[in-house]
Amino acid sequence: NAGVTQTPKFRVLKTGQSMTLLCAQDMNHEYMYWYRQDPGMGLRLIHYSVGEGTTAKGEVPDGYNVSRLKKQNFLLGLESAAPSQTSVYFCASSYPITGSNEAFFGQGTRLTVV
Amino acid sequence: DAKTTQPPSMDCAEGRAANLPCNHSTISGNEYVYWYRQIHSQGPQYIIHGLKNNETNEMASLIITEDRKSSTLILPHATLRDTAVYYCIVRVHEGGGSNYKLTFGKGTLLTVNP
C-alpha cells in the first residue's frame, strides 16, 4: 500500500510559469485535500474535494485551481506562479467514516518560485 | 468553526510523560478533537481523536474535560523521536452533508531532551 503519493517532490519555477502537482491515493478515500505550509507556520487549506468531480475552496484558494476527475487523483494547478507561492505543499486524503476522519498525508512537494 | 489554543512550545525530558494542553472553548456538541503531529519536514501524522470520553491507543492518551472545553494529549514515555509540532484540531462541519475538513493552527513544538 503506497498511501498518499505526491509528484514531484521538488520543483523550481520561474515567475509566470505554470505547473501541476499530482496527488494520488490508493486507499479508496472519498475526501482529498491540498494544504500549503510556509516556514514556521501551520498548514493552511487551499482546496479540498469530497468526491470525484467535486471541489471546494479552502482558506487560501487564490492563484490555484484543482481538479478531481478520478477518485484516486487530486491535481493542484498553478497557472501563473508567483514568488508568494513558494511553499511546501501537502496533499491528504480521508474516508468519511462516522465518528472518524483520520487523514493520511503525503510527504510534501517543495516548490520554489524565483 | 471551533478554534483551538495551544502553547507555542514545550520541553520534556526523555522517558518522562509529555502532557500537551489544548483549549477549545467554543467546541460544538458533535465536534471531535483530533491530534496530529509533524516531525520536521514530513507530512503530518494522525495520533488520536475523541469526542467525550478519554481515549488511548498505542501512541498516546487523550484526556477531554467533562465540559469539553479543553483536552490534554499525553505521551506516556517521551523519546527523542517524539520531538515534533503537535496540532490540536477540532473537526469542522461545513454546509449540509459531509464536507469535513481539518483546520490546522500553529501547534505546539515539543522538544524532548536527553
gemmi code that builds the backbone of each chain (N, CA, C; Angstrom):
import gemmi

chains = {
    "A": [
        ("ASN", (0.829, -1.193, 0.000), (0.000, 0.000, 0.000), (0.864, 1.244, 0.000)),
        ("ALA", (0.775, 2.064, -1.070), (1.624, 3.237, -1.142), (1.074, 4.372, -0.281)),
        ("GLY", (-0.249, 4.417, -0.033), (-0.818, 5.503, 0.751), (-1.075, 6.706, -0.129)),
        ("VAL", (-0.498, 7.848, 0.254), (-0.649, 9.091, -0.495), (0.692, 9.444, -1.116)),
        ("THR", (0.701, 9.583, -2.417), (1.940, 9.873, -3.140), (1.829, 11.204, -3.847)),
        ("GLN", (2.817, 12.053, -3.650), (2.845, 13.360, -4.299), (3.958, 13.405, -5.333)),
        ("THR", (3.642, 14.025, -6.465), (4.603, 14.178, -7.550), (4.560, 15.602, -8.062)),
        ("PRO", (5.682, 16.322, -8.273), (7.041, 15.902, -7.902), (7.320, 16.174, -6.428)),
        ("LYS", (8.496, 15.835, -5.966), (8.890, 16.119, -4.589), (9.535, 17.498, -4.465)),
        ("PHE", (10.205, 17.930, -5.510), (10.855, 19.240, -5.521), (10.634, 19.874, -6.896)),
        ("ARG", (10.536, 21.217, -6.908), (10.419, 21.901, -8.184), (10.811, 23.352, -8.002)),
        ("VAL", (11.514, 23.876, -9.001), (11.828, 25.305, -9.042), (11.163, 25.872, -10.284)),
        ("LEU", (10.390, 26.917, -10.110), (9.682, 27.560, -11.214), (10.134, 29.001, -11.352)),
        ("LYS", (10.027, 29.507, -12.554), (10.225, 30.940, -12.749), (8.875, 31.631, -12.633)),
        ("THR", (8.883, 32.873, -12.200), (7.655, 33.645, -12.100), (6.916, 33.633, -13.431)),
        ("GLY", (5.619, 33.343, -13.353), (4.799, 33.314, -14.555), (4.634, 31.935, -15.170)),
        ("GLN", (5.490, 30.995, -14.811), (5.348, 29.642, -15.336), (4.164, 28.933, -14.682)),
        ("SER", (3.733, 27.880, -15.337), (2.628, 27.111, -14.788), (3.114, 25.696, -14.473)),
        ("MET", (2.404, 25.035, -13.574), (2.710, 23.647, -13.282), (1.526, 22.994, -12.590)),
        ("THR", (1.561, 21.670, -12.579), (0.536, 20.885, -11.909), (1.186, 19.937, -10.926)),
        ("LEU", (0.663, 19.936, -9.714), (1.099, 18.986, -8.699), (0.083, 17.852, -8.667)),
        ("LEU", (0.596, 16.631, -8.632), (-0.274, 15.469, -8.646), (-0.276, 14.800, -7.281)),
        ("CYS", (-1.467, 14.462, -6.818), (-1.620, 13.679, -5.605), (-2.402, 12.417, -5.955)),
        ("ALA", (-1.880, 11.276, -5.563), (-2.544, 10.006, -5.829), (-2.653, 9.212, -4.542)),
        ("GLN", (-3.848, 8.637, -4.313), (-4.048, 7.774, -3.141), (-4.670, 6.458, -3.581)),
        ("ASP", (-4.228, 5.400, -2.898), (-4.695, 4.061, -3.267), (-5.532, 3.432, -2.161)),
        ("MET", (-6.165, 4.260, -1.335), (-6.931, 3.763, -0.194), (-8.445, 3.893, -0.411)),
        ("ASN", (-8.838, 4.259, -1.625), (-10.254, 4.421, -1.962), (-10.937, 5.494, -1.099)),
        ("HIS", (-10.171, 6.512, -0.725), (-10.721, 7.576, 0.104), (-11.597, 8.529, -0.699)),
        ("GLU", (-12.661, 8.993, -0.055), (-13.559, 9.941, -0.712), (-12.999, 11.366, -0.691)),
        ("TYR", (-12.428, 11.749, 0.447), (-12.016, 13.141, 0.630), (-10.537, 13.300, 0.311)),
        ("MET", (-10.224, 14.406, -0.349), (-8.827, 14.746, -0.592), (-8.628, 16.240, -0.385)),
        ("TYR", (-7.416, 16.618, 0.009), (-7.142, 17.993, 0.420), (-5.770, 18.435, -0.108)),
        ("TRP", (-5.657, 19.727, -0.371), (-4.355, 20.334, -0.636), (-4.110, 21.424, 0.404)),
        ("TYR", (-2.937, 21.351, 1.054), (-2.516, 22.347, 2.026), (-1.192, 22.950, 1.561)),
        ("ARG", (-0.923, 24.147, 2.064), (0.415, 24.718, 1.918), (0.942, 25.064, 3.311)),
        ("GLN", (2.260, 24.997, 3.439), (2.893, 25.308, 4.709), (4.093, 26.191, 4.453)),
        ("ASP", (4.043, 27.378, 5.005), (5.149, 28.326, 4.898), (6.035, 28.189, 6.135)),
        ("PRO", (7.286, 28.605, 6.052), (8.229, 28.421, 7.164), (7.674, 28.942, 8.482)),
        ("GLY", (7.703, 28.091, 9.506), (7.262, 28.496, 10.836), (5.766, 28.622, 10.998)),
        ("MET", (5.032, 28.176, 9.996), (3.576, 28.317, 10.055), (2.912, 26.952, 10.088)),
        ("GLY", (1.653, 26.967, 10.475), (0.862, 25.748, 10.380), (0.390, 25.530, 8.958)),
        ("LEU", (-0.337, 24.475, 8.744), (-0.855, 24.165, 7.413), (-2.115, 24.983, 7.133)),
        ("ARG", (-2.202, 25.481, 5.921), (-3.391, 26.223, 5.501), (-4.039, 25.501, 4.323)),
        ("LEU", (-5.341, 25.352, 4.399), (-6.083, 24.588, 3.399), (-6.289, 25.424, 2.148)),
        ("ILE", (-5.926, 24.867, 1.001), (-6.070, 25.579, -0.272), (-7.416, 25.222, -0.917)),
        ("HIS", (-7.561, 23.957, -1.233), (-8.797, 23.435, -1.810), (-9.003, 22.037, -1.266)),
        ("TYR", (-10.236, 21.556, -1.352), (-10.480, 20.191, -0.969), (-11.588, 19.609, -1.842)),
        ("SER", (-11.752, 18.300, -1.738), (-12.743, 17.598, -2.545), (-13.393, 16.513, -1.706)),
        ("VAL", (-14.715, 16.428, -1.804), (-15.420, 15.406, -1.029), (-15.849, 14.242, -1.911)),
        ("GLY", (-15.431, 14.257, -3.154), (-15.741, 13.139, -4.024), (-15.342, 13.437, -5.456)),
        ("GLU", (-15.314, 12.394, -6.258), (-14.954, 12.544, -7.666), (-15.832, 13.594, -8.331)),
        ("GLY", (-15.200, 14.504, -9.042), (-15.932, 15.524, -9.778), (-16.354, 16.731, -8.967)),
        ("THR", (-16.028, 16.767, -7.665), (-16.407, 17.898, -6.823), (-15.181, 18.512, -6.170)),
        ("THR", (-15.163, 19.844, -6.069), (-14.087, 20.542, -5.369), (-14.685, 21.723, -4.606)),
        ("ALA", (-13.952, 22.206, -3.620), (-14.404, 23.355, -2.844), (-13.193, 24.166, -2.402)),
        ("LYS", (-13.418, 25.454, -2.164), (-12.332, 26.338, -1.758), (-12.061, 26.211, -0.269)),
        ("GLY", (-10.784, 26.313, 0.063), (-10.383, 26.330, 1.453), (-10.076, 27.736, 1.904)),
        ("GLU", (-9.064, 27.845, 2.759), (-8.670, 29.131, 3.345), (-7.994, 30.071, 2.370)),
        ("VAL", (-7.107, 29.516, 1.529), (-6.241, 30.333, 0.673), (-6.274, 29.831, -0.767)),
        ("PRO", (-7.420, 29.946, -1.458), (-7.557, 29.355, -2.794), (-7.022, 30.201, -3.947)),
        ("ASP", (-6.766, 31.491, -3.706), (-6.418, 32.385, -4.809), (-5.090, 31.988, -5.441)),
        ("GLY", (-5.105, 31.938, -6.784), (-3.896, 31.592, -7.526), (-3.745, 30.113, -7.805)),
        ("TYR", (-4.715, 29.326, -7.343), (-4.665, 27.879, -7.513), (-5.972, 27.375, -8.136)),
        ("ASN", (-5.854, 26.290, -8.902), (-7.048, 25.594, -9.349), (-6.844, 24.106, -9.101)),
        ("VAL", (-7.932, 23.386, -9.004), (-7.855, 21.959, -8.699), (-8.825, 21.186, -9.579)),
        ("SER", (-8.554, 19.903, -9.708), (-9.487, 19.025, -10.412), (-9.441, 17.639, -9.802)),
        ("ARG", (-10.590, 16.985, -9.796), (-10.711, 15.625, -9.241), (-11.507, 14.806, -10.258)),
        ("LEU", (-10.886, 14.503, -11.373), (-11.553, 13.763, -12.438), (-11.649, 12.285, -12.106)),
        ("LYS", (-10.689, 11.785, -11.356), (-10.710, 10.403, -10.909), (-10.663, 10.382, -9.387)),
        ("LYS", (-11.299, 9.434, -8.782), (-11.387, 9.379, -7.328), (-10.012, 9.340, -6.679)),
        ("GLN", (-9.080, 8.649, -7.307), (-7.791, 8.451, -6.668), (-6.823, 9.610, -6.864)),
        ("ASN", (-7.159, 10.564, -7.728), (-6.221, 11.644, -8.023), (-6.811, 13.014, -7.722)),
        ("PHE", (-5.957, 13.885, -7.215), (-6.363, 15.263, -6.932), (-5.236, 16.157, -7.423)),
        ("LEU", (-5.510, 16.976, -8.420), (-4.483, 17.787, -9.049), (-4.579, 19.231, -8.575)),
        ("LEU", (-3.426, 19.826, -8.309), (-3.349, 21.236, -7.935), (-2.578, 21.971, -9.009)),
        ("GLY", (-3.203, 22.992, -9.594), (-2.570, 23.733, -10.669), (-2.230, 25.164, -10.274)),
        ("LEU", (-1.058, 25.596, -10.744), (-0.668, 26.993, -10.620), (-0.573, 27.519, -12.050)),
        ("GLU", (-1.447, 28.413, -12.422), (-1.484, 28.897, -13.801), (-0.354, 29.876, -14.089)),
        ("SER", (-0.055, 30.737, -13.151), (0.995, 31.744, -13.329), (1.686, 31.930, -11.979)),
        ("ALA", (2.750, 31.158, -11.773), (3.386, 31.101, -10.464), (3.947, 32.460, -10.032)),
        ("ALA", (3.834, 32.720, -8.740), (4.362, 33.947, -8.139), (5.283, 33.572, -6.983)),
        ("PRO", (6.252, 34.415, -6.665), (7.151, 34.111, -5.533), (6.406, 33.841, -4.238)),
        ("SER", (5.229, 34.454, -4.050), (4.444, 34.230, -2.828), (3.921, 32.795, -2.725)),
        ("GLN", (4.021, 32.060, -3.822), (3.575, 30.665, -3.804), (4.711, 29.697, -3.474)),
        ("THR", (5.861, 30.234, -3.174), (6.952, 29.401, -2.662), (6.522, 28.833, -1.327)),
        ("SER", (6.517, 27.514, -1.237), (5.975, 26.877, -0.051), (6.202, 25.374, -0.139)),
        ("VAL", (5.820, 24.677, 0.920), (5.745, 23.221, 0.876), (4.270, 22.855, 0.779)),
        ("TYR", (3.943, 22.024, -0.193), (2.559, 21.642, -0.440), (2.337, 20.204, 0.004)),
        ("PHE", (1.290, 20.029, 0.796), (0.940, 18.694, 1.274), (-0.448, 18.315, 0.778)),
        ("CYS", (-0.540, 17.086, 0.344), (-1.822, 16.510, -0.030), (-2.234, 15.535, 1.066)),
        ("ALA", (-3.537, 15.387, 1.258), (-4.037, 14.431, 2.240), (-5.321, 13.806, 1.724)),
        ("SER", (-5.648, 12.649, 2.277), (-6.913, 12.013, 1.932), (-7.514, 11.400, 3.184)),
        ("SER", (-8.835, 11.232, 3.174), (-9.506, 10.600, 4.306), (-10.805, 9.978, 3.838)),
        ("TYR", (-11.337, 9.108, 4.694), (-12.579, 8.404, 4.377), (-13.618, 8.796, 5.409)),
        ("PRO", (-14.793, 9.202, 4.975), (-15.777, 9.754, 5.923), (-16.522, 8.713, 6.750)),
        ("ILE", (-15.778, 7.950, 7.524), (-16.438, 7.019, 8.433), (-17.023, 7.836, 9.589)),
        ("THR", (-18.258, 7.544, 9.935), (-18.902, 8.283, 11.017), (-18.058, 8.190, 12.284)),
        ("GLY", (-17.781, 9.336, 12.868), (-17.025, 9.371, 14.111), (-15.534, 9.366, 13.917)),
        ("SER", (-15.065, 9.321, 12.685), (-13.622, 9.325, 12.469), (-13.311, 10.014, 11.170)),
        ("ASN", (-12.270, 10.769, 11.152), (-11.852, 11.424, 9.915), (-10.338, 11.470, 9.865)),
        ("GLU", (-9.713, 10.345, 10.195), (-8.259, 10.289, 10.165), (-7.777, 10.571, 8.758)),
        ("ALA", (-6.898, 11.547, 8.635), (-6.360, 11.927, 7.336), (-4.940, 11.396, 7.187)),
        ("PHE", (-4.623, 10.965, 5.974), (-3.294, 10.464, 5.652), (-2.635, 11.478, 4.731)),
        ("PHE", (-1.419, 11.846, 5.076), (-0.725, 12.894, 4.337), (0.400, 12.330, 3.483)),
        ("GLY", (0.643, 12.997, 2.358), (1.816, 12.715, 1.565), (3.040, 13.360, 2.187)),
        ("GLN", (4.180, 13.159, 1.546), (5.440, 13.645, 2.093), (5.794, 15.058, 1.644)),
        ("GLY", (4.955, 15.654, 0.856), (5.143, 17.061, 0.521), (5.844, 17.302, -0.803)),
        ("THR", (5.554, 18.454, -1.379), (6.240, 18.951, -2.573), (6.824, 20.314, -2.221)),
        ("ARG", (8.127, 20.433, -2.351), (8.792, 21.696, -2.043), (8.932, 22.513, -3.316)),
        ("LEU", (8.187, 23.609, -3.372), (8.142, 24.440, -4.568), (8.799, 25.786, -4.282)),
        ("THR", (9.711, 26.155, -5.152), (10.348, 27.464, -5.082), (10.046, 28.223, -6.362)),
        ("VAL", (9.538, 29.429, -6.226), (9.258, 30.279, -7.392), (10.227, 31.454, -7.353)),
        ("VAL", (11.031, 31.559, -8.406), (12.065, 32.604, -8.425), (11.724, 33.686, -9.454)),
    ],
    "B": [
        ("ASP", (-16.650, 28.051, 13.171), (-15.685, 26.981, 13.384), (-15.097, 27.096, 14.783)),
        ("ALA", (-15.031, 25.977, 15.481), (-14.388, 25.986, 16.785), (-12.889, 26.155, 16.596)),
        ("LYS", (-12.272, 27.022, 17.399), (-10.851, 27.262, 17.285), (-10.151, 26.670, 18.488)),
        ("THR", (-8.853, 26.443, 18.342), (-8.064, 25.865, 19.413), (-6.924, 26.787, 19.798)),
        ("THR", (-6.492, 26.690, 21.046), (-5.361, 27.453, 21.558), (-4.380, 26.495, 22.192)),
        ("GLN", (-3.120, 26.568, 21.730), (-2.067, 25.711, 22.265), (-0.847, 26.560, 22.606)),
        ("PRO", (-0.065, 26.133, 23.590), (1.188, 26.861, 23.853), (2.126, 26.668, 22.667)),
        ("PRO", (2.926, 27.686, 22.353), (3.784, 27.560, 21.169), (4.887, 26.524, 21.331)),
        ("SER", (5.357, 26.296, 22.549), (6.442, 25.340, 22.724), (6.413, 24.744, 24.126)),
        ("MET", (6.993, 23.535, 24.222), (7.132, 22.843, 25.499), (8.376, 21.987, 25.426)),
        ("ASP", (8.943, 21.731, 26.609), (10.080, 20.826, 26.715), (9.689, 19.647, 27.589)),
        ("CYS", (10.353, 18.529, 27.344), (10.098, 17.340, 28.140), (11.397, 16.531, 28.192)),
        ("ALA", (11.648, 15.908, 29.339), (12.826, 15.052, 29.447), (12.512, 13.674, 28.880)),
        ("GLU", (13.489, 13.097, 28.225), (13.328, 11.768, 27.657), (12.934, 10.771, 28.738)),
        ("GLY", (11.938, 9.936, 28.422), (11.467, 8.939, 29.371), (10.339, 9.405, 30.278)),
        ("ARG", (10.151, 10.720, 30.324), (9.067, 11.251, 31.144), (7.813, 11.405, 30.297)),
        ("ALA", (6.690, 11.612, 30.994), (5.434, 11.846, 30.274), (5.392, 13.280, 29.752)),
        ("ALA", (4.922, 13.420, 28.528), (4.705, 14.751, 27.947), (3.206, 15.013, 27.942)),
        ("ASN", (2.809, 16.135, 28.521), (1.398, 16.499, 28.604), (1.179, 17.779, 27.802)),
        ("LEU", (0.489, 17.659, 26.696), (0.289, 18.811, 25.814), (-1.156, 19.292, 25.932)),
        ("PRO", (-1.346, 20.545, 26.381), (-2.709, 21.047, 26.579), (-3.277, 21.705, 25.324)),
        ("CYS", (-4.592, 21.754, 25.269), (-5.291, 22.420, 24.179), (-6.614, 22.965, 24.710)),
        ("ASN", (-6.885, 24.221, 24.410), (-8.170, 24.819, 24.760), (-9.038, 24.930, 23.515)),
        ("HIS", (-10.284, 24.532, 23.643), (-11.257, 24.627, 22.522), (-12.609, 24.975, 23.140)),
        ("SER", (-12.701, 26.173, 23.695), (-13.864, 26.557, 24.496), (-15.138, 26.715, 23.677)),
        ("THR", (-15.025, 26.863, 22.353), (-16.225, 27.062, 21.531), (-16.636, 25.790, 20.792)),
        ("ILE", (-16.140, 24.678, 21.229), (-16.432, 23.414, 20.551), (-17.921, 23.104, 20.602)),
        ("SER", (-18.444, 22.580, 19.521), (-19.852, 22.193, 19.476), (-20.015, 20.741, 19.918)),
        ("GLY", (-21.271, 20.396, 20.229), (-21.539, 19.080, 20.796), (-21.156, 17.903, 19.920)),
        ("ASN", (-21.176, 18.100, 18.607), (-20.878, 16.978, 17.718), (-19.504, 17.082, 17.069)),
        ("GLU", (-18.656, 17.952, 17.576), (-17.307, 18.100, 17.022), (-16.314, 17.259, 17.807)),
        ("TYR", (-15.418, 16.624, 17.078), (-14.395, 15.785, 17.660), (-13.101, 16.578, 17.834)),
        ("VAL", (-12.297, 16.130, 18.777), (-10.953, 16.680, 18.957), (-9.960, 15.701, 18.348)),
        ("TYR", (-9.126, 16.202, 17.448), (-8.109, 15.390, 16.802), (-6.715, 15.920, 17.167)),
        ("TRP", (-5.783, 14.990, 17.232), (-4.392, 15.377, 17.410), (-3.566, 14.774, 16.283)),
        ("TYR", (-2.734, 15.632, 15.699), (-1.761, 15.221, 14.696), (-0.391, 15.735, 15.132)),
        ("ARG", (0.644, 15.133, 14.576), (1.976, 15.687, 14.799), (2.728, 15.733, 13.487)),
        ("GLN", (3.717, 16.618, 13.447), (4.512, 16.784, 12.250), (5.980, 16.816, 12.660)),
        ("ILE", (6.662, 15.758, 12.311), (8.098, 15.700, 12.525), (8.748, 16.473, 11.387)),
        ("HIS", (9.826, 17.152, 11.696), (10.446, 18.094, 10.782), (10.457, 17.629, 9.329)),
        ("SER", (9.864, 18.486, 8.460), (9.879, 18.301, 7.014), (8.998, 17.166, 6.508)),
        ("GLN", (8.346, 16.446, 7.406), (7.495, 15.351, 6.953), (6.033, 15.769, 6.919)),
        ("GLY", (5.204, 14.957, 6.294), (3.768, 15.195, 6.321), (3.208, 14.909, 7.708)),
        ("PRO", (2.144, 15.597, 8.110), (1.534, 15.344, 9.427), (1.089, 13.900, 9.577)),
        ("GLN", (1.081, 13.451, 10.825), (0.724, 12.075, 11.150), (-0.393, 12.093, 12.175)),
        ("TYR", (-1.429, 11.322, 11.925), (-2.541, 11.207, 12.867), (-2.073, 10.519, 14.153)),
        ("ILE", (-2.559, 11.029, 15.310), (-2.222, 10.393, 16.582), (-3.452, 9.763, 17.214)),
        ("ILE", (-4.475, 10.565, 17.444), (-5.616, 10.093, 18.206), (-6.763, 11.089, 18.057)),
        ("HIS", (-7.979, 10.658, 18.345), (-9.100, 11.587, 18.365), (-10.112, 11.124, 19.396)),
        ("GLY", (-11.012, 12.042, 19.801), (-12.042, 11.693, 20.767), (-13.195, 12.679, 20.719)),
        ("LEU", (-14.314, 12.269, 21.300), (-15.497, 13.123, 21.351), (-15.778, 13.568, 22.787)),
        ("LYS", (-16.007, 12.617, 23.672), (-16.316, 12.945, 25.064), (-15.442, 12.157, 26.030)),
        ("ASN", (-15.278, 10.876, 25.727), (-14.561, 10.001, 26.644), (-13.058, 10.065, 26.420)),
        ("ASN", (-12.318, 9.694, 27.436), (-10.871, 9.592, 27.295), (-10.556, 8.442, 26.343)),
        ("GLU", (-9.496, 8.614, 25.579), (-9.106, 7.617, 24.598), (-7.637, 7.272, 24.764)),
        ("THR", (-7.303, 6.036, 24.434), (-5.903, 5.595, 24.482), (-5.632, 4.691, 23.296)),
        ("ASN", (-4.484, 4.868, 22.699), (-4.019, 3.923, 21.690), (-2.535, 3.680, 21.901)),
        ("GLU", (-1.907, 3.037, 20.937), (-0.515, 2.657, 21.125), (0.428, 3.852, 21.146)),
        ("MET", (-0.034, 4.981, 20.668), (0.831, 6.152, 20.616), (0.651, 7.079, 21.807)),
        ("ALA", (-0.609, 7.262, 22.235), (-0.865, 8.321, 23.212), (-2.204, 8.116, 23.902)),
        ("SER", (-2.453, 8.984, 24.892), (-3.754, 9.055, 25.539), (-4.314, 10.458, 25.362)),
        ("LEU", (-5.624, 10.532, 25.269), (-6.305, 11.816, 25.125), (-7.286, 11.963, 26.275)),
        ("ILE", (-7.111, 13.039, 27.038), (-7.998, 13.330, 28.153), (-8.817, 14.562, 27.788)),
        ("ILE", (-10.137, 14.421, 27.774), (-11.030, 15.530, 27.450), (-11.806, 15.889, 28.705)),
        ("THR", (-11.840, 17.166, 29.059), (-12.559, 17.587, 30.262), (-14.055, 17.355, 30.094)),
        ("GLU", (-14.737, 17.285, 31.216), (-16.166, 16.969, 31.175), (-16.955, 18.004, 30.380)),
        ("ASP", (-16.559, 19.275, 30.472), (-17.267, 20.316, 29.719), (-16.768, 20.413, 28.277)),
        ("ARG", (-15.781, 19.610, 27.924), (-15.211, 19.509, 26.570), (-14.526, 20.789, 26.099)),
        ("LYS", (-14.251, 21.705, 26.997), (-13.629, 22.952, 26.584), (-12.118, 22.870, 26.508)),
        ("SER", (-11.552, 21.795, 26.964), (-10.114, 21.619, 26.839), (-9.773, 20.135, 26.825)),
        ("SER", (-8.553, 19.852, 26.380), (-8.097, 18.471, 26.339), (-6.584, 18.440, 26.545)),
        ("THR", (-6.070, 17.259, 26.850), (-4.632, 17.069, 27.033), (-4.209, 15.810, 26.309)),
        ("LEU", (-3.174, 15.935, 25.504), (-2.563, 14.779, 24.866), (-1.410, 14.330, 25.745)),
        ("ILE", (-1.365, 13.048, 26.046), (-0.311, 12.525, 26.899), (0.511, 11.496, 26.132)),
        ("LEU", (1.811, 11.763, 26.049), (2.763, 10.774, 25.551), (3.414, 10.177, 26.788)),
        ("PRO", (3.127, 8.929, 27.116), (3.498, 8.428, 28.446), (4.998, 8.333, 28.703)),
        ("HIS", (5.764, 7.999, 27.706), (7.219, 7.869, 27.877), (7.889, 8.494, 26.646)),
        ("ALA", (8.078, 9.794, 26.709), (8.564, 10.506, 25.533), (9.979, 10.070, 25.148)),
        ("THR", (10.204, 9.953, 23.849), (11.532, 9.648, 23.323), (11.985, 10.810, 22.437)),
        ("LEU", (13.254, 10.787, 22.072), (13.783, 11.860, 21.231), (13.027, 11.941, 19.912)),
        ("ARG", (12.545, 10.791, 19.439), (11.823, 10.768, 18.159), (10.437, 11.387, 18.248)),
        ("ASP", (9.990, 11.710, 19.477), (8.707, 12.389, 19.634), (8.835, 13.893, 19.481)),
        ("THR", (10.038, 14.400, 19.311), (10.219, 15.827, 19.054), (9.529, 16.184, 17.741)),
        ("ALA", (8.535, 17.086, 17.822), (7.697, 17.402, 16.667), (6.784, 18.564, 17.020)),
        ("VAL", (6.082, 19.058, 16.030), (4.996, 20.012, 16.265), (3.708, 19.220, 16.403)),
        ("TYR", (2.968, 19.467, 17.475), (1.733, 18.753, 17.748), (0.549, 19.696, 17.536)),
        ("TYR", (-0.384, 19.246, 16.732), (-1.548, 20.054, 16.388), (-2.805, 19.482, 17.030)),
        ("CYS", (-3.526, 20.342, 17.704), (-4.840, 20.010, 18.237), (-5.867, 20.619, 17.282)),
        ("ILE", (-6.766, 19.819, 16.795), (-7.703, 20.265, 15.761), (-9.105, 19.845, 16.145)),
        ("VAL", (-10.036, 20.757, 15.946), (-11.441, 20.410, 16.111), (-12.027, 20.250, 14.718)),
        ("ARG", (-12.632, 19.144, 14.478), (-13.156, 18.875, 13.140), (-14.393, 19.710, 12.899)),
        ("VAL", (-14.353, 20.479, 11.810), (-15.478, 21.343, 11.481), (-16.395, 20.635, 10.503)),
        ("HIS", (-17.614, 21.111, 10.484), (-18.618, 20.542, 9.606), (-19.239, 21.691, 8.833)),
        ("GLU", (-18.896, 21.807, 7.554), (-19.328, 22.957, 6.769), (-20.456, 22.551, 5.832)),
        ("GLY", (-21.502, 23.283, 5.868), (-22.597, 23.028, 4.946), (-23.370, 21.780, 5.302)),
        ("GLY", (-24.297, 21.403, 4.469), (-25.049, 20.191, 4.710), (-24.271, 18.991, 4.231)),
        ("GLY", (-24.588, 17.869, 4.700), (-23.923, 16.671, 4.200), (-22.615, 16.386, 4.890)),
        ("SER", (-21.613, 16.091, 4.113), (-20.396, 15.542, 4.721), (-19.145, 16.301, 4.312)),
        ("ASN", (-19.167, 17.600, 4.353), (-17.985, 18.385, 3.983), (-17.061, 18.571, 5.176)),
        ("TYR", (-16.374, 17.504, 5.537), (-15.458, 17.606, 6.670), (-14.101, 18.109, 6.202)),
        ("LYS", (-13.475, 18.931, 6.980), (-12.123, 19.360, 6.684), (-11.392, 19.607, 7.977)),
        ("LEU", (-10.068, 19.578, 7.916), (-9.221, 19.807, 9.083), (-8.588, 21.178, 8.964)),
        ("THR", (-8.694, 21.985, 9.997), (-8.081, 23.304, 10.017), (-6.947, 23.305, 11.036)),
        ("PHE", (-5.720, 23.516, 10.532), (-4.533, 23.476, 11.387), (-4.176, 24.863, 11.887)),
        ("GLY", (-3.827, 24.954, 13.181), (-3.242, 26.175, 13.728), (-1.728, 26.051, 13.689)),
        ("LYS", (-1.046, 26.748, 14.608), (0.420, 26.700, 14.622), (0.957, 25.575, 15.488)),
        ("GLY", (0.126, 24.989, 16.334), (0.548, 23.848, 17.111), (1.533, 24.162, 18.223)),
        ("THR", (1.979, 23.105, 18.887), (2.979, 23.187, 19.961), (4.229, 22.439, 19.525)),
        ("LEU", (5.356, 23.121, 19.562), (6.621, 22.439, 19.298), (7.075, 21.765, 20.581)),
        ("LEU", (7.026, 20.438, 20.584), (7.514, 19.672, 21.727), (8.956, 19.263, 21.459)),
        ("THR", (9.824, 19.636, 22.367), (11.228, 19.232, 22.279), (11.511, 18.267, 23.412)),
        ("VAL", (11.904, 17.051, 23.051), (12.267, 16.051, 24.044), (13.779, 16.081, 24.198)),
        ("ASN", (14.216, 16.326, 25.411), (15.644, 16.493, 25.691), (16.244, 15.238, 26.315)),
        ("PRO", (17.498, 14.926, 25.965), (18.139, 13.719, 26.536), (18.296, 13.832, 28.042)),
    ],
}
model = gemmi.Model(1)
for chain_id, residues in chains.items():
    chain = gemmi.Chain(chain_id)
    for i, (resn, *xyz) in enumerate(residues, 1):
        res = gemmi.Residue()
        res.name, res.seqid = resn, gemmi.SeqId(i, " ")
        for name, pos in zip(("N", "CA", "C"), xyz):
            atom = gemmi.Atom()
            atom.name, atom.element = name, gemmi.Element(name[0])
            atom.pos, atom.b_iso = gemmi.Position(*pos), 0.0
            res.add_atom(atom)
        chain.add_residue(res)
    model.add_chain(chain)
structure = gemmi.Structure()
structure.add_model(model)
structure.setup_entities()
